[in-house]
Amino acid sequence: MRGVRGLAVGGVAGLAVVMGGGAAWAGDAGADVVYHGSAVMAGDQVEVRLTPRNNGPSAVVDASVRLRWSVPLAEVQQLPAGCVREEERAVVCRTGSLAVDGVGERIVLSVRLKERPPELTLEFETAWGGAAGDAGKAHDRQRVLVLATGDTYAF
């Protein structure tokens, strides 16, 4: 990998998707889960590294993050524990519980693409469960442009 480049299209990543039914948050105030990390594409492989952080005001009992690529993924994937293929272009990974002002464990995900595009967009989506959620919806989606240069793009 060469140098690190930062290019994000969209706002700060406030990401959480609730797994299962019921409220995922402790309290009614909601939570602000953000992800920071990097993505690199080389050939037909994309590696994404994410670290979740909960800025509060409530703890997150259990959440997940949805990652969607602008191009189709290969049929067969070797996904890490806690991640599942959701559709042709999307994977969902569990973040687990996050304390207020807490940092979760790093998620490392490597996927194979169906083809070798010169670039792609990686999008993170937020979906909140139960009655609680993030009042600031403006930053619930982040897009990162990743070029097929082998460079690391930070977000």
Secondary structure, DSSP 4 states (H G I P E B T S, - for coil): ---EEE-EEES--B--B--SSS--BSSSS---EEEEEEEEEETTEEEEEEEEEE--SS-EEEEEEEEEESSPBPS---PPTTEEEEETTEEEEEEEEE-TT-B---EEEEEEBSS--SEEEEEEE-B--SS---S-GGGS-EEEEEETTS-EEE-
